[in-house]
């Protein structure tokens, strides 16, 4: 049976006849759970060690406003009683990922925050991860054991981010398809009960599918359309998730709160940083798709600046022409980041437009007098004596 059919069958068993109105009610919530068995105590000890290490890691974003916002969304999603004991850590890593440990530690990667369009989508993922926690999937995975291939794959993903503690790698959970489907549907129950738009859960996976395709095309790989899921093949695929979550949302799928303005306001101080981290992935196709999705037809100055950086980094002759155009559009749209003039100048110089390139770099130096690359840029414009 195809992967999406397996997941749909699992979802159907949980939903009954289908539709959000027939989603099983949320389970009653008990007091904070304490581990009792040897396996549980061992798993909690690992989680506690990872949390101690993560707490002091430079990879953690400690912005009070951002952390308070993510915590608020979790509490609205799962309820005040459930969220009270959760400690959330926002980790600077440009991949789509989030997870929750059995001891109440929740980790959200900034690559996920960058990809959400609104608060409802954030709530869908937070609810999904809390669903794993509430159904104690981590313990079941711990007992089942993890293969060395899982650990190698996970290590390969995060190796560029050496500031993440190694104890976090050992804590990684590779859930089964059944567990992922259960958590998807539990997250949808939270989403619906909190008054968020149920269709948000499906939209996330639809866009991740398209981004994976764009990455494959950008790297001249064949697009297979079966959409291998996440990091490991035992997850439901993004395609199956999009299908059964849309079906589960039912007739009320497109109703409910998106809270888009609140989400964009919370992300605004950090979006430039998250966008810059994305460009460093050297994923032209996926990044170009992501920027287009974030723009949704309205290219803001920060997105135009990032698009210019993306094209300049690839550096084909025609890319430099495009990059210069994007930088100029960002400036014309009101961009105040000196990097726009730096990128414009470098693109023009490499495109043999020397006078215009030097003029742009001179503006960059005027706008960023303390820039780390000031000496190098000054030499490019023939002002090597600039201090």
C-alpha positions in Angstrom: 0.0 0.0 0.0 1.3 3.5 -0.9 2.6 5.6 2.0 -0.2 8.1 1.8 -2.8 5.4 1.7 -1.3 3.9 4.9 -1.4 7.2 6.6 -4.9 7.9 5.4 -6.1 4.6 6.7 -4.6 5.4 10.1 -6.2 8.8 10.1 -9.5 7.3 9.1 -9.5 5.0 12.0 -8.9 7.9 14.3 -11.5 10.1 12.7 -14.4 7.7 12.1 -16.5 9.0 9.2 -14.2 12.1 8.8 -14.3 15.8 9.4 -13.4 18.2 12.1 -16.8 17.7 13.8 -15.9 14.0 14.3 -12.4 14.5 15.6 -12.1 12.5 18.8 -12.3 14.9 21.9 -9.1 15.9 23.6 -8.0 13.5 26.3 -8.4 14.6 30.0 -5.3 16.2 31.3 -3.8 14.9 34.5 -1.2 16.4 36.8 2.5 16.6 35.7 3.8 13.1 35.0 6.7 11.6 36.9 8.7 8.7 35.4 8.3 5.4 37.2 10.1 2.7 35.2 13.8 2.2 34.6 13.4 3.0 30.9 11.5 6.2 31.7 14.0 7.4 34.3 16.9 6.7 31.9 15.1 8.7 29.1 14.4 11.6 31.5 18.0 11.7 32.6 19.1 12.0 29.0 16.5 14.8 28.4 17.7 16.6 31.5 21.3 16.4 30.4 20.4 17.7 27.0 18.4 20.6 28.5 21.2 21.6 30.8 23.6 21.7 27.8 21.1 23.5 25.6 20.3 26.1 28.2 23.9 27.4 28.1 24.3 27.0 24.3 25.0 30.1 22.1 22.6 28.6 19.6 19.6 29.5 21.8 17.9 32.8 21.0 17.3 34.5 24.3 15.0 37.3 23.1 12.3 37.7 25.8 9.7 39.0 23.4 10.1 36.1 20.9 10.2 33.5 23.6 7.2 34.9 25.3 5.2 35.0 22.1 6.0 31.3 21.2 5.0 30.3 24.7 1.8 32.3 24.5 0.9 30.5 21.2 1.5 27.1 22.8 -0.6 27.9 25.8 -3.5 29.1 23.6 -3.1 25.9 21.6 -3.0 23.2 24.3 -4.4 25.1 27.3 -2.9 26.8 30.3 -2.8 23.5 32.4 -0.9 21.6 29.7 1.6 24.3 28.8 2.4 25.3 32.4 5.4 23.0 32.8 6.8 23.4 29.3 10.2 25.1 28.7 10.6 26.4 25.2 14.0 26.9 23.5 14.2 28.7 20.2 17.3 27.5 18.5 19.1 29.3 15.7 19.3 26.7 12.9 17.8 27.3 9.4 15.9 24.0 8.9 12.3 23.1 9.5 12.3 21.3 12.7 10.7 21.2 16.2 10.5 18.5 18.9 9.6 18.0 22.5 11.4 15.8 25.1 9.6 13.7 27.7 10.8 16.0 30.5 8.9 19.0 29.1 11.6 20.6 27.1 10.4 21.9 23.7 12.8 23.0 21.0 11.8 25.1 17.9 14.3 25.8 15.1 14.3 29.2 13.5 14.0 27.6 10.1 10.5 26.6 11.0 9.6 30.1 12.3 10.8 31.5 9.0 8.5 29.2 7.0 5.3 29.8 8.9 2.9 32.3 7.3 0.8 33.0 10.4 0.2 32.1 14.1 -2.2 29.2 13.2 0.6 27.4 11.4 3.0 27.9 14.4 0.2 26.6 16.6 -0.3 23.5 14.4 3.4 22.5 14.8 3.6 23.3 18.5 0.4 21.2 19.0 1.8 18.3 17.0 5.0 18.2 19.1 3.0 18.5 22.4 0.9 15.6 21.1 4.0 13.4 21.0 4.7 14.5 24.6 1.2 13.9 25.9 1.0 10.4 24.3 4.5 9.5 25.6 5.8 8.6 22.2 9.3 9.3 23.2 9.3 6.4 25.7 8.0 4.0 23.0 10.7 5.2 20.6 13.4 4.8 23.3 12.3 1.2 24.0 12.2 0.4 20.3 15.7 1.8 19.9 17.4 3.8 17.2 19.7 2.7 14.4 23.1 4.0 13.9 21.8 5.3 10.5 19.4 7.5 12.3 22.1 9.1 14.4 24.4 9.6 11.5 21.6 11.2 9.4 20.7 13.5 12.2 24.3 14.4 12.9 24.8 15.2 9.2 21.9 17.6 9.3 23.0 19.7 12.2 26.8 19.4 11.7 27.1 23.0 10.4 25.7 24.2 13.7 28.4 23.0 16.0 27.1 25.2 18.9 24.3 22.7 19.4 25.2 20.3 22.2 26.0 16.7 21.3 23.5 15.6 24.0 20.7 17.0 21.8 21.7 14.6 19.0 21.5 11.6 21.3 18.0 12.7 22.4 16.6 12.8 18.8 13.4 10.8 18.3 12.6 9.0 15.1 8.9 8.3 15.5 7.0 5.7 13.6 4.4 6.6 11.0 1.6 5.6 13.3 3.0 7.9 16.0 3.4 10.8 13.6 -0.1 10.4 12.4 -1.4 10.3 16.0 0.5 13.5 16.8 -0.8 15.2 13.6 -4.4 14.5 14.5 -3.8 15.4 18.2 -2.3 18.7 17.0 -5.4 19.3 14.8 -7.6 18.8 17.8 -5.7 21.4 19.7 -5.8 23.7 16.8 -9.6 23.4 16.3 -10.3 23.7 20.1 -8.2 26.9 20.3 -10.2 28.5 17.5 -7.4 28.5 15.0 -7.9 27.9 11.3 -7.8 24.0 10.9 -6.5 24.2 7.3 -3.2 25.7 8.6 -1.9 22.2 9.4 -2.3 21.0 5.8 -0.9 24.1 4.3 2.5 23.6 6.0 3.1 20.2 4.4 1.9 21.4 1.0 4.5 24.1 0.9 7.2 21.9 2.2 6.5 19.5 -0.7 6.9 22.3 -3.2 10.1 23.5 -1.5 11.7 20.1 -1.6 10.9 20.0 -5.3 12.5 23.3 -5.9 15.6 22.2 -4.0 15.8 19.1 -6.1 15.4 21.1 -9.4 18.0 23.7 -8.3 20.5 20.9 -7.7 19.6 19.2 -11.0 18.1 16.2 -9.3 15.0 14.4 -10.5 11.7 15.3 -8.7 10.1 12.0 -7.7 6.8 13.4 -6.4 6.6 10.8 -3.6 8.1 13.3 -1.2 10.3 11.4 1.2 9.4 12.7 4.6 11.6 14.7 6.9 14.8 13.1 7.9 13.8 9.5 8.0 11.6 7.3 5.8 9.4 6.0 8.6 7.6 9.3 8.9 4.4 9.9 6.9 5.3 11.7 3.7 4.4 15.4 3.3 1.9 14.4 0.6 0.0 12.0 2.9 0.0 14.5 5.7 -1.4 17.2 3.5 -4.2 14.9 2.3 -5.3 13.4 5.6 -5.0 16.7 7.5 -7.2 18.4 4.9 -9.7 15.6 5.1 -9.6 15.7 8.9 -10.2 19.4 9.0 -13.6 18.8 7.4 -16.2 21.4 6.4 -14.8 24.0 8.8 -11.3 23.8 7.4 -11.1 27.4 6.1 -12.7 29.0 9.1 -11.0 30.2 12.3 -8.3 32.6 13.4 -5.0 32.9 11.5 -3.5 35.7 13.7 -1.2 36.7 10.8 -0.6 40.3 12.0 0.4 39.1 15.5 2.8 36.5 14.0 4.5 38.9 11.6 4.9 41.5 14.4 6.6 38.9 16.6 8.9 37.7 13.8 9.8 41.2 12.5 12.9 41.8 14.7 14.4 38.5 13.7 13.3 37.9 10.1 16.4 39.5 8.5 18.6 37.2 10.6 16.5 34.1 9.7 16.7 35.1 6.0 20.5 35.5 6.1 20.8 32.1 7.7 18.7 30.6 4.9 21.0 32.0 2.2 24.0 30.3 3.9 22.5 26.9 3.1 23.6 27.1 -0.5 20.2 25.9 -1.6 19.3 28.2 -4.5 16.1 26.5 -5.7 14.6 26.0 -2.3 15.5 29.5 -1.1 14.1 31.1 -4.3 10.8 29.2 -3.7 10.7 30.1 -0.1 11.3 33.8 -0.8 8.5 33.8 -3.3 6.1 32.2 -0.8 7.0 34.7 1.8 6.5 37.5 -0.6 3.1 36.2 -1.8 3.2 38.7 -4.7 4.3 41.6 -2.6 8.1 41.9 -2.4 9.1 43.8 0.7 12.5 45.5 1.0 14.0 42.7 3.2 12.9 40.0 0.8 14.3 41.9 -2.2 17.6 42.4 -0.4 17.7 38.7 0.4 16.9 37.7 -3.1 19.8 39.9 -4.3 22.1 38.1 -1.9 20.9 34.7 -3.2 21.6 35.6 -6.8 24.9 37.2 -6.1 26.1 34.2 -4.1 25.4 31.9 -7.0 27.3 34.3 -9.2 26.5 33.3 -12.8 26.9 36.3 -15.1 23.1 36.6 -15.6 22.7 36.2 -11.8 24.8 39.3 -11.2 22.5 41.3 -13.5 19.4 40.1 -11.6 21.1 40.6 -8.2 21.9 44.3 -9.0 18.2 44.7 -10.0 16.9 43.2 -6.8 19.3 45.3 -4.6 18.2 48.5 -6.5 14.5 47.5 -6.1 15.1 47.0 -2.4 16.7 50.5 -2.1 13.9 52.1 -4.1 11.3 50.4 -1.9 12.8 52.0 1.2 15.5 49.5 2.4 17.8 51.1 4.9 20.2 48.2 5.5 23.7 49.2 4.3 24.1 45.6 3.0 21.9 46.5 0.1 24.5 49.1 -1.2 27.3 46.6 -0.5 25.6 43.9 -2.5 24.7 46.3 -5.3 28.3 47.6 -5.5 29.8 44.1 -5.6 27.3 42.9 -8.2 28.0 45.9 -10.4 31.8 45.6 -10.1 31.7 41.9 -11.0 29.4 42.8 -13.9 32.0 45.2 -15.2 30.0 48.4 -14.3 32.9 49.8 -12.3 31.9 53.4 -11.9 28.4 52.5 -10.6 29.8 49.8 -8.5 32.3 52.0 -6.8 29.6 54.6 -6.1 27.4 52.0 -4.4 30.3 50.8 -2.3 31.1 54.4 -1.3 27.5 54.8 -0.1 27.8 51.5 1.8 30.9 52.8 3.7 29.1 56.1 4.5 26.2 54.2 5.9 28.2 51.6 7.7 31.3 53.4 9.1 32.1 50.6 11.5 31.7 47.7 9.1 34.0 44.8 9.6 34.9 44.7 5.9 35.5 48.4 5.6 39.2 48.1 4.7 38.4 45.6 1.9 35.6 47.6 0.5 37.7 50.8 0.6 40.4 49.1 -1.4 37.9 48.1 -4.1 36.9 51.7 -4.6 40.5 52.9 -4.5 40.4 54.4 -1.1 42.9 52.1 0.7 43.8 54.8 3.2 40.2 55.0 4.6 40.3 54.4 8.4 
